Amino acid sequence: MEALNMLLTGFGEAFTPMNLLMALWGALIGTLVGMLPGLGPTSTIAILLPFSMSLGPTAGIIMLAGIYYGAMYGGSTTAIILNIPGEVSSIPTSLDGYPLAKQGRGGAALGISAIASFIAGTIGVFGLVFFAPLLADQALKFGPPEYFALMLLALTVIVNLAGNSLIKGLIMGLFGYLLSMGGMGFTGGQIRFGFGIEPLKAGIELISVITGLFAVTEVFKGLEEKTKTIAIKKIGNIYPKWAEIRQTLNSMFRGGLVGFFMGLLPGCNAGVTTFMAYDLEKKVSKTPEKFGHGMMEGVASPEAANNATSSSGFIPLFALGIPGSPPLAILLAGLMINGLTPGPMLFKDHGPFVWTVIASMFIGNVMLLVLNLPLVGLWAKLTLIPYGIMAPVILILSLIGAYSINNSMFDVFTALVFGVIGYFLHKYRWPVTPLLLCFVLGPMFEKSFIQSMAMSSGSFAIFFQRPISLAIIVLALLLFIFSLFIIRRTKRQVKDAVGEALELAE
């Protein structure tokens, strides 16, 4: 009941004109970037992060969160119409969505996708209302050893974010941690990695790193790629028949539940849950042989899982400070930049902020349904915008954002340097997200370790003598093993799915 009362209070704040406008703006931008090839929610949130700071913590995070879950809605458009899955999570949708489009049922597939996204997104937000405070209440018992174990648990996310090579992921994580050590140390106040450069004495600016690795890197990638115009196919009637909705309702709920509960696990992102939902749908179907040839259930289930995962990912983010995906890692940075440390105390110290953001997610889901159903034809045409036109705009906004933090050209230079680094990391297939994750979590990891060692007079036994820290360490180990298993399975499914998609495209 307390959670519901707080949620009602949050609705009161969320319905203020400024917060409504930011929810609508975030949902609109998210829908667009989810559909535009070459630009995703991670880069967009990175670009707009500096500007969100001028809006204040509540309005700024509402906008950034809207971009994230809005992109989950919009991502299905190119997958269904053009057979271009911009993310791994969109591949299952394209397997049946594109054959439906070739049959002239692309509009209905997009409609089912929007409805599934709305239902699953609502399931995810309801889960956020009840699960996050419960998790946060238990976490109030945490001390430095528990926080250290929690940071260790968060670092297991690296396994899922490492891409094709775990070794590369671990190396990038170590690099990010070393970068986070720059500036003044926690204990003696000594300057580390300053190299005699005055601005480095305060450490490397987080915004500059994010802007460089994602936004500026996107521009460099765009300069290397040839701009192409992709013809849009006729999508047909966008409103699915009631028989099609009724046919896919169970699939929507199954996919939503799979996405929600799997999304609670740190690092279990939509790229994993959509394949699991699609696989489950084939297993329970009476006609599994028709999947891949135009089954509405094959669109509804993975789309529901995709959006439920994006909503449930806010639970470990808010309650424990653990991001489960690259966009959430940048949102974590956005919270910390605004002086809001995600974790158990966030609900206690900043309750009105948290519940206003959660309430705005309910509102944002309704806005997205309205945006996606009547305007889906217009959204589809926006895929014609060449990336070459967008690149200069992205670069200008990125550099202005980097400069605006401290009014310093050094931060602009830092963003450009990390843009070059990010470009070469992408070119040679080195994962960037582990670097960012460890850069954000590094200071908290170091601080909790030093405090724990001070409490135990230098004994590592403190981490195993306290029940909660021991349980979290065991969970981290189990998640590490589970993640390795899931990655191997997902790689095999991706390989099979890409082969099927290529066959369908021919």
N, C-alpha and C positions, 0 to 999 in steps of 0.2 A: 504493500500500500504506500509506503514511503517513496518508493521509486516512481509509482504512478503520480503521486502528488508533485514530486519534483519535475516529472515529465510535463505535467499540466502547466507548471510555472515556466518551464522551458518553452512551451508553445506560446505563452504570453509574450515572451521576448522574441521568439522566432518570427512572430507575425508583425513585428515592427517594420516599417517601410524599408529601412536600410538592410535589415537581415533578409527580408523577402527578396529584395532586389539582388543581393549577393547570391542567394540560393538559385534564383533564376539565371543570373549571369553565369555562375559556375556550371549549372546544368546545361546551358546553351553552349558554352565553350567546350565542355566535356563531350557533348554530342558531336560537335564539329570535329574536334581533334581525334575522336574515336573513329571517324570515317575517313579523314584525310590521310592518304598514304604518306608515310615518312615522318609523321608527327604523332606522338602518343602522349598519354597523360603525364608520364615522368618528365619529359622535356618541357611540357607546358607548365606544369606546377613549378619546375625549376625556374622558368622564365618569369613567372608571375609572383614568385615568392617574395622578392624585394618589395613589389608594389602592394602586396597584401598587408605588409607591416604598417603602411600608412592608413589602413582601414580600421586598425585595432584588432586585438586577438580574436574576438568573437566573429565579427563580420569577415575578417581575413580567412580564418580557418573554415568557416561555412562555405566561402567561395572555393577554396582549394579542395575541400572534401567533395563539393558538387562537381568539380572537374573530374575527380577520380571516378566516382560512381557513374557520372554521366558518360564518361568514355567507355565504360563497360556496356552501356546501352548502345552507343553509336558504333561500336566495333563490329557489330554483326552485319552492317550494311554492305561494306566492301566484300566481306566473306561470302555473303549470299548472292549479291548481284554480279560481282566481278571475279569471284573465286580467288580473292586476294586476302588471305588471313594475315593481318598485320602483326598479330601476336600468336604465340603457340596456343593460347587459350581459344583462339578463333578457329583453329583447324577443325575440331569436331563439328562446329556449326556449318562450315563450308562443305563438309562431306555430303550432307543431305540438302543444305540450303541452296547450293549452286545447281544441282540437278532439278530442284523445284523451280528455280528461276528459268532454267532452260525449257521447262514444261509450261512456262507462262504463269507460274504460281509464286513468283518471287515476292509480289506484294503481300500475299497471304502469309508467306514465310516470315516476312519482315513484321507483319502484324502479330503473329504468334510469338515472335522473338520479343517484341515490345511488351506484350502481355505477360510472358514468362518472366521477363526481367522485372516488371513491376511487382508481381506476386512474390518472387524470390527476394527481391530487395526489401519488401515489406516484412517478410519472414525474418530476414537478417537484422533489420532494425528493431523488431520486437525482441529478438534474442539479445541484441545489444542492451536493451532496456533492463532485462532481468539478469543476464549473465555478468555483465561488466561490474555493476556494484557489488555483487556477491563475491566475485574474484578480488575486487579491490579491498573489501572488508577483511578477507582472509590475509591479504598481503600487508595489512596494517601491522601485522606482527613481525614484519621484516626488520632486521638489523643489518649492519654492514656485511656479515657473512652471507646472509640470505640474498642481499643485493648482488654480491659477487657471484653467487651461484646463478642468480637470475640473468646476469650479464653473460655468464658462460652458456646458459640456455639460449639466450638471444644469438650468440655467435654460432650456434648450430645452424642458424638460417643460412650461413655461408654455403653449406652443402647444397642447398636447393638453388642458391643464387650463383653458383660457380660455373654454370654452363656445362660445357663438354669436359672440362678438366678440373677435378677437385684440387689438384696441386696448384694450378694457376689461381684458383679461387682463394686458397690459403695464402699464397704469396701476396695477392692483392690485398687481402685482409691485413696482413702484417704491414704492408706499405701504408695502408690507411691508418693503422694504429701508430706507426712511427710519425706520420704527419700530425696526428692529434697531440703528440707530445711537445710540439713546438710552443714556445712562450714560457710563462712562469710556471715552475714546478709546484706541486701541491705541498711539499714538506718544507724545504729550505728556502723557497722563493727564488731559486736560481733560474737564470735564463737558459733554456735549452734550445739547441738548433737555431740560434739567432744569427750566426755567421757574420756578426758585426753590422747587420742591416737593421736600421731602427724600426721599421714597421713590423719586422718579424719578431720583435721582442714581445709583442702582444699575441703572437701566434698567427696562424693562417686563418683568414676570414672564411667561415663556413659557406656563406652565400657565394663567394668567389669560386670556391671549389665546386659547388653544385652547378652554378651557372656555366662554368667552363666545361665540366665533364659531360653535361647533358645538352645545354642549349647551344653553346658555341661549337661543340663537337658536331651537332646536327647540321650546322651550316657548312662545316668543312666536308662532311659526308655528302651534302647536297651538291657542293661544287664538283665533286668527283663523279657523281652519277649523272647520266643523261636524262633530261626531262622528257617524259612521254605523256601523250594525251590518251586516255583510255575511254573508249566509247561505252556509253551506258545502254544496257539492254532495257527493253520494255518490262516494267515490273508488274503490270496488271493491277487488279483491285487490291488495295492495301488492307481492307477490312476482311478478316477471315470469317468464314461461315460459322454459325453456332455449332454445327456438327464437328468442325475442325477444332474449335475451342474445347468442346466436351471430350473429344478424342485425346487431347493432349494435356488435360488438367492433371491427371495422375502423374504424367511425366514431369510436369512443372514442379509439383510438390516433391516428387522423388529427387529431382535434380537440385531443388532448393535445399532440401535437408542434407543431401550429400555435401553440397557446397558450404553450407553453414557449419556443420560439425567438423568437416575436414579443415575449413578455414580457421578454426580455433587453434589448430596446431601451428606453432611458429614455423614459418618458411613453407608451409603447404599452400602454395599460391594457386591462382586460377588455372595456370598451365597444367597443374596436376589434377585439380578437382573436376575440370570439364571432361577430361579423358575418362576419369573414374565414373562420372555420371553417364557419359555416352556408353561406356562399357556395360554399366548396370542396366541401361535401357535395352540394349541388345539382348542381354541375358533374360530379362523378364518378358520380352516381346514374344508373341506367338508367331511372328513372321520376321525373324532376325535376318533372313536372307535379303530382305528388301531394303535394309539399311545401306546407305551409300548410293541409293538410286532415287531418293526423293521421299523420305519419311518425315512427316511433321514432328513426330516424337524425337527424331534425331536433331531437330532444331531446338525444340522446347526444352529438353532436358539439359544440354550443355549450357544454353543461355541462362537458364535458371541457376545452375551451379555457379556460373561465372559471376553473376550479380550477388548471389547469396554470399559467396566467398569475399567479395569486396566489402560487404557490410559487416560480416563477422570478423574481418581483419581488424576492425576498429576496436574490438574487445581486448585482445592482447596489447594493442597499441595504447589505449587509454588506461587500462588497468595495470599493465605490467611494463609498458614502455618498450614493447617488442614489436617491430614492424615486420610484416610478413611478405612484403613485396616492395619493389623499388619506389613506386609512388608513395607508399606509406612511410618509407625511410625518409623521404624528403618532407612529408608531413610531420614526422617526428622532429626533424630539424626545425621546421616552421614553429612547432609548439615551443621548442626550447629557445628559439630566438625571441619569442614573445614572452619569455620568462615563465613558461608553463612546463614543468617537468612531468612528463607522463609517468604514471606509476600509481601506487596505492593512495598517495596523498592528493592526487589530482581531484578525485571526487570529493574529498573532505575540504580542501583549501579553495578549490575553484569549482564548486558544484554548479552554480548558475551557468558558468561557461559551458561545462560539459553537457548539461541537460538542454541548453539552448541549441547546441550543435546537433545533438541527437534528434531533437524535435524538428530541426531544419531538414534532417534527412528524410523524415516522413513527408514533409512538404515537397522536398526535392524529387522524391519518387513520383508523386502525383504530377508535378510539373513535367517530368521526363516522359510520362505516359502521354500527356497532352502534346508535347513536342514531337514525339516519335511517331504517333499514329497519323495525324492529319498532314504533317509536314514531311513525311518520309520521302516523298517524290522530290521535294526541293533538296533535302539532304543528299540524296543520291547524286544529283547534278553537281554538287560541290566537289565531288571526287575528281572533277575535270580540272580543278585549279592546279597548275603545275607547281611543283615544289620550288622551282627556281625563282618564282615570284615571291614566295614566302621567305626564302632564305635571308635577303637583306633586312626585312622587317624583324625577323628573329634576332639577327646579330645586333641591330641597333637597340632593340628593347633589352637584350641581355647585357650589353655594355653599360647602358644607362642604369639598369638595375644594380649592377656591381658597383658602379661609382656612387650611387645614392646612399649606400650603407654608411660610409665614413667620409664621403666627399673626397675620395682619395684615388688618384690615378694608379697608385700601387695595386689597389684591388682590381682595377680594370686589367692591368698587366698580369696579375695573378690569374684572372679568369681566362685570358688569352693563352697563358702558358698551360693551364689545365685543359683548355680546349684542344691544344695541340697534342697533349698527352692522351686525352680521351680519344682523339681521332686515331692515333697509332694503336691504342689499346683495342679499339673496335676493328681496325684493319687487320690486326694479327690475332683477333679473337681472344683477347684477354678480358675477363669480366670486370666491369666497372663497379657494379653495385656492392660487392664485398668491401671494396676500398671505401666507399661512402659510408656503409654501415659501421665499419670499424672506426672510421674517423669520427662519427657521431657518438658511438658507444665507448670509445677509447677512454675519455676522461672519467666517465662514471665507473668503468671497469677498474681503472688504476686507483681511483679514490677509494672505492669500497675495499679493494685489496689491501691498501695501506692501512686503512682503519681497522680491518680485521686482524692484520698482523700486529697492530698496536694493542688490540684487545687481548690477544693470545700470547703476547711476548715473543712473537716470531714463530709460533707453532702452527703448522698447517692442519693440525688435528681439529681445530675449531670448526672447519667446514664439514667435518664428518660427525662431530659430537652433537650438533644441533639438528633436530629432526627435520625441520623445514628445509634447511640448506642441503642436507643429505638427500632428501627426497627430490629436490630440484636437480641436483647433480646426477642422480640416477636417471631422472626423466630426460636430462640432456643427453646422457649416453644412449638411452633407448631411442630418442628421437634422431640421434645421429645415425644409428644403425638402420632405423626405419626409413630415414631420408635416402640413404644409399640404396636401399631396396626399391623405393618408389622411383628414384631417378633412373635406375636401370630399366624398370618396367615402362616408364614414360618414354624414354628414348626409343625403346622398341616400338611403342605405339605410334610415336611421332613418325618414325621411319615408315611404318606400314601405312599411316594415314597420308603422308606426303605422296607415297607411291600410288595410293588410290586416287588422290586428288589429281595427280598428273594424268592418270588414265582417263578420269572423267573429263578433264580439260581437253584432251585429244578427241 
